[in-house]
Amino acid sequence: MQVSNSLSSPVLFIKVHSSDLQHYDGRVGAVVFDGRHFVTSPNMDHIYAPPQTKRMTFKKDYRLAEHDQLLWPQPFLEPQCHLACIPRSPEVFEESDRSVFSILFQQVDTMDFFPLQGGPVSGLGFLAGAKIASLKKLGRLFEKQLETLDPNIASSTPIFKPLLIFIRRTLVSLENLPMTKRQTLFLFAEIQRYMLEYSAAYRYLTIYKPRMLNNLPPSAAVEDLVGAFVFNLAVTDNFVRAGIPVWLVRPAALAGTVRIEKLVDLIEPRDRLCLEDAYDTYPVFYHGSPFDIDKYKTFAGYSISFLSYSNPFQSVSSTSSRSVVNVFATAPPAAQQVPGPASIGKNRRGPSGHSLASVRHTPCMFLFFGIV
């Protein structure tokens, strides 16, 4: 597709004004989607490439590359509004709490797995005791936070209690259940995810949303959060007030009408992230739009049912069994036969007939309260 004249001419693209930068202006700007759109940010000096690939799966670092809300800004979705508030470093937290939260930013390492000596089955082991202790300490902090949270907010926000259940269950498994290295390291990565999401939701309700409502003063600086790609000026303004990194996506036809102080190159996933596929080890994928909330449900469902075993009551020739194989028909045969948790796709059904991808409570359903 041919790039529009406005986008190909910096003179037309950049409008210089003497007034202060507004939320609809761009400190920086870049062309995306083959020239059909452009991205600006009023509070950041760099722009990430929007996630575009259709097939999403775990990588060798136990993350989802540019589709992972812990690593890369995602398209903003109202029911998942808190994901933009996921911290990138312990520096986001109060200085007294930073050492407690540091466990969430440590890379998963094979050295964290300690094999069980002298057991009846070889290859099993546990997560390092120091890691377990750090996770338990942070879990206690979360429970204390929930106890002190406004009861009205806590009762109307169906994310905290389910996430605490996932955190407690995973901690118990990591501490007491002998597992393979594959299982242990994946669950360590996933409990980091649960805890980061819990922290993001808590801070959204107690810090960022009050700033948006003007119940707290606007942030004087942008915090070290993941942020989001947005498509609405009201959302952009709220993010700026709250101190959340924001990237506004607009059609190319508007390029000549927007103030942009500097054009920049996009930061590409290949320059920052691990892109080496781990489907053979963790056989789950989602194929669809990065803007679809089902991608979150798919990987959440896989994580929740990770410690599952083969069902002797399920016939190999049953309809439900064939549907699982059909979902992954494009995968090599070896990938379909990986032992351990069953592969989960959008069509996988549980015993009650409900999609396993939808078992998890949808986060942030009531976090928003019509703010953006």
C-alpha positions in Angstrom: 0.0 0.0 0.0 1.3 3.4 -0.9 2.1 5.7 2.0 0.1 8.9 2.1 1.8 12.3 1.2 1.3 13.5 4.8 3.2 10.5 6.2 6.0 10.6 3.6 6.7 14.4 4.1 8.1 15.4 7.5 7.1 19.0 6.8 3.5 18.0 6.6 3.7 15.5 9.3 5.3 17.6 12.0 3.5 20.7 13.2 5.4 23.0 15.6 3.5 25.1 18.1 4.5 27.3 21.0 1.9 26.0 23.4 2.4 23.2 25.8 2.1 19.6 24.5 -1.5 18.3 24.9 -2.7 14.7 25.3 -3.7 14.6 21.7 -0.2 15.8 20.5 2.8 13.7 19.9 6.2 14.0 21.6 7.1 11.3 19.1 5.4 9.7 16.2 5.9 6.8 13.8 4.1 5.2 10.8 2.6 1.7 11.3 0.5 -0.9 9.5 2.1 -0.2 6.1 1.3 3.5 6.2 -2.4 3.1 6.9 -2.1 4.4 10.5 0.4 6.4 12.6 1.2 6.2 16.3 2.0 9.1 18.6 2.8 9.4 22.3 2.3 12.5 24.5 4.3 11.2 27.4 7.0 8.8 26.0 10.0 9.3 23.8 9.9 6.0 22.0 7.3 3.8 20.2 7.0 0.0 20.2 5.9 -1.8 17.1 2.3 -2.8 17.6 1.8 -6.6 17.9 0.6 -7.9 14.5 1.4 -11.6 14.2 -1.7 -13.9 14.3 -0.2 -17.0 15.9 0.7 -16.6 19.5 2.5 -19.2 21.6 5.0 -19.5 24.5 8.6 -18.9 23.8 11.8 -20.3 25.3 11.7 -17.7 28.1 8.2 -18.8 29.2 6.6 -15.6 27.8 4.6 -14.7 24.7 7.0 -12.2 23.1 5.2 -9.1 21.7 1.8 -10.6 22.7 2.8 -10.8 26.4 1.2 -8.1 28.5 4.2 -8.3 30.9 6.7 -7.4 28.2 5.0 -5.3 25.5 2.2 -2.8 25.3 -1.0 -4.4 24.0 -4.1 -2.9 22.3 -6.3 -1.5 25.1 -9.3 -3.5 26.1 -11.8 -2.1 28.6 -12.3 -5.4 30.5 -8.5 -5.7 30.8 -7.8 -2.1 31.6 -5.4 -2.9 34.5 -2.9 -4.6 32.2 -1.5 -1.3 31.1 -0.5 -0.8 34.7 1.8 -3.8 34.9 5.2 -2.6 36.3 8.4 -3.1 34.4 10.7 -2.9 37.4 10.6 -2.8 41.2 11.2 1.0 41.1 7.5 1.5 40.6 6.8 0.4 44.2 7.4 2.2 47.5 11.1 2.0 48.4 10.4 -0.1 51.4 8.6 -2.7 49.3 11.0 -2.9 46.3 13.1 -5.8 47.7 9.9 -7.8 48.2 8.7 -7.3 44.6 12.1 -7.9 43.1 11.3 -11.7 42.8 8.7 -10.8 40.0 11.4 -9.4 37.8 14.0 -12.2 38.0 14.4 -14.2 34.9 13.4 -17.9 35.1 16.7 -19.9 35.2 17.3 -23.6 35.0 19.6 -23.2 38.0 16.5 -22.5 40.0 15.5 -26.1 39.7 16.9 -28.5 42.3 16.5 -32.3 41.5 15.1 -34.6 44.1 17.8 -36.9 45.3 17.0 -40.6 45.9 13.4 -40.5 44.9 11.5 -43.4 43.3 11.2 -41.4 40.0 14.2 -39.6 38.4 13.9 -36.2 36.9 11.7 -34.6 39.6 12.6 -31.8 41.9 11.6 -28.4 43.4 12.0 -24.7 42.9 14.9 -23.2 44.9 14.0 -22.6 48.5 15.0 -19.0 48.4 12.6 -18.3 45.5 9.8 -20.0 47.4 10.4 -17.9 50.5 10.4 -14.7 48.4 7.1 -15.7 46.7 5.5 -16.5 50.0 6.5 -13.2 51.5 5.0 -11.3 48.6 1.8 -13.5 48.8 1.4 -12.4 52.5 1.7 -8.8 51.4 -1.0 -9.2 48.8 -3.4 -10.8 51.4 -2.7 -7.9 53.8 -3.5 -5.4 51.0 -6.8 -7.0 50.3 -7.7 -6.9 53.9 -7.1 -3.2 54.0 -8.8 -2.4 50.7 -12.1 -0.6 50.7 -14.7 -3.4 51.2 -17.0 -1.9 48.5 -14.2 -1.9 46.0 -13.0 -5.4 46.9 -16.5 -6.9 46.7 -17.3 -5.3 43.4 -14.0 -6.3 41.7 -14.0 -10.0 40.9 -10.3 -10.3 40.2 -8.5 -10.2 43.5 -9.9 -13.4 45.2 -9.5 -15.6 42.1 -5.9 -14.4 41.5 -5.1 -15.1 45.2 -6.5 -18.6 44.8 -4.2 -19.1 41.8 -1.3 -17.7 43.7 -1.8 -19.9 46.8 -2.4 -23.0 44.7 0.7 -22.5 42.6 2.8 -21.8 45.7 1.6 -25.0 47.4 2.5 -27.0 44.3 5.9 -25.4 43.9 6.8 -25.9 47.5 5.4 -29.5 48.1 4.8 -31.3 44.8 7.8 -32.9 43.1 7.7 -31.9 39.4 9.8 -32.0 36.3 12.0 -29.1 35.5 9.6 -28.2 32.6 6.7 -28.0 35.0 8.6 -26.2 37.8 10.0 -23.4 35.7 6.8 -22.8 33.9 4.8 -22.5 37.1 7.5 -20.1 38.5 7.0 -18.0 35.4 3.2 -18.2 35.7 3.1 -17.2 39.4 5.2 -14.2 38.5 2.4 -13.4 35.9 -0.4 -13.8 38.5 1.4 -11.6 41.0 2.2 -8.9 38.5 -1.4 -8.8 37.3 -2.7 -8.7 40.9 -0.3 -5.8 41.6 -1.5 -4.0 38.5 -5.1 -4.3 39.4 -4.5 -3.2 43.0 -2.6 -0.1 41.9 -5.1 0.7 39.2 -7.9 0.9 41.8 -5.9 2.7 44.5 -3.6 5.0 42.5 -4.2 5.3 38.8 -8.0 5.4 38.7 -8.2 8.1 41.5 -5.9 10.2 39.4 -8.1 9.8 36.4 -11.1 10.8 38.6 -9.2 13.8 39.9 -9.5 12.4 43.4 -5.7 12.4 43.5 -3.4 15.0 41.8 -2.3 14.1 38.3 1.0 12.3 38.2 4.1 14.5 37.8 6.0 11.9 35.9 5.4 8.8 33.8 5.8 5.6 35.8 7.8 2.6 34.6 4.8 0.6 33.4 4.1 -1.4 30.3 1.3 0.9 29.0 -1.0 0.3 26.1 -1.9 1.2 22.5 -5.2 3.2 22.6 -7.6 4.5 20.0 -9.6 7.1 22.0 -8.6 10.6 23.1 -10.5 10.2 26.5 -8.4 7.1 27.3 -5.3 8.9 26.2 -6.0 11.9 28.5 -6.8 9.6 31.5 -3.5 7.7 31.0 -1.6 10.9 30.9 -3.2 12.1 34.1 -2.5 8.8 35.7 1.2 8.6 34.6 0.7 5.5 32.4 2.7 5.2 29.2 0.3 5.6 26.2 0.6 5.3 22.5 -2.4 6.7 20.4 -3.1 5.0 17.1 -4.9 7.1 14.4 -5.7 6.8 10.7 -3.0 8.1 8.3 -5.5 10.6 6.8 -5.1 12.7 10.0 -1.4 12.9 9.9 -1.2 16.4 8.6 -3.4 17.8 11.3 -1.5 16.5 14.3 1.4 18.1 16.2 4.3 15.7 16.3 7.7 17.0 17.6 9.9 14.1 16.4 9.6 11.1 14.1 11.2 8.0 15.5 11.9 4.4 14.4 9.8 1.7 15.9 11.3 -0.6 18.6 10.9 -4.1 17.1 10.3 -7.3 19.1 13.3 -9.0 17.5 15.5 -6.4 19.1 14.2 -6.8 22.6 12.5 -10.1 23.1 13.0 -13.8 22.9 11.2 -15.1 19.8 12.3 -18.8 19.9 9.2 -20.9 19.8 8.6 -23.4 22.6 5.4 -25.0 21.3 6.8 -28.5 21.5 7.4 -28.0 25.2 4.2 -26.0 26.0 1.7 -27.1 23.3 -0.9 -24.3 23.3 -1.4 -21.5 20.8 -3.9 -18.8 19.9 -4.5 -17.8 16.3 -6.4 -14.5 15.9 -6.4 -10.8 16.4 -4.2 -9.2 19.1 -7.3 -7.2 19.9 -9.3 -10.3 20.8 -9.8 -10.9 24.6 -9.9 -14.6 23.8 -6.1 -14.7 23.5 -5.9 -13.9 27.3 -8.5 -16.6 28.1 -6.7 -19.2 26.0 -3.4 -18.9 27.8 -5.0 -18.4 31.2 -7.0 -21.6 30.7 -3.8 -23.5 29.8 -2.0 -22.1 32.8 -4.8 -23.0 35.3 -5.1 -26.6 34.0 -1.4 -27.0 33.5 -1.0 -29.7 36.2 -3.5 -32.1 34.5 -3.1 -35.8 33.8 -4.4 -38.2 31.1 -8.1 -39.2 31.7 -8.5 -43.0 31.5 -12.3 -42.5 31.2 -12.0 -40.6 28.0 -12.1 -42.8 24.9 -9.4 -42.2 22.4 -12.0 -42.3 19.7 -14.4 -39.9 21.4 -15.6 -36.7 19.7 -14.0 -34.4 22.3 -10.6 -36.1 21.8 -10.8 -35.7 18.1 -11.6 -32.0 18.5 -8.4 -31.4 20.4 -6.4 -33.0 17.7 -8.2 -31.0 15.0 -7.4 -27.7 16.8 -3.7 -28.5 16.4 -3.9 -30.3 13.0 -1.2 -28.0 11.7 1.3 -28.9 14.4 3.9 -31.7 13.8 2.9 -35.1 15.2 5.6 -34.9 17.9 4.1 -31.7 19.2 0.7 -33.4 19.6 2.2 -36.2 21.7 4.0 -34.1 24.3 3.3 -35.7 27.7 1.8 -33.6 30.4 -1.0 -31.0 30.3 -3.4 -31.3 27.4 -3.1 -28.8 24.6 -5.8 -26.2 24.9 -7.4 -24.3 21.9 -10.5 -22.2 21.6 -12.6 -25.3 20.9 -11.4 -27.4 23.9 -14.3 -28.3 26.3 -14.3 -29.3 29.9 -16.4 -31.8 31.7 -19.3 -29.3 32.2 -19.3 -28.5 28.5 -17.9 -25.0 29.0 -14.8 -23.8 27.2 -11.8 -24.2 29.3 -10.5 -20.9 27.9 -13.4 -19.2 29.7 -13.0 -20.9 33.1 -10.9 -18.1 34.4 -12.8 -15.1 35.8 -12.5 -12.3 33.3 -10.1 -9.8 35.0 -11.1 -6.2 35.5 -14.8 -6.7 34.6 -15.8 -4.0 37.1 -12.5 -2.1 37.5 -13.4 0.5 35.0 -16.5 2.1 36.3 -17.0 4.0 33.0 -13.9 6.1 33.3 -12.5 5.6 29.9 
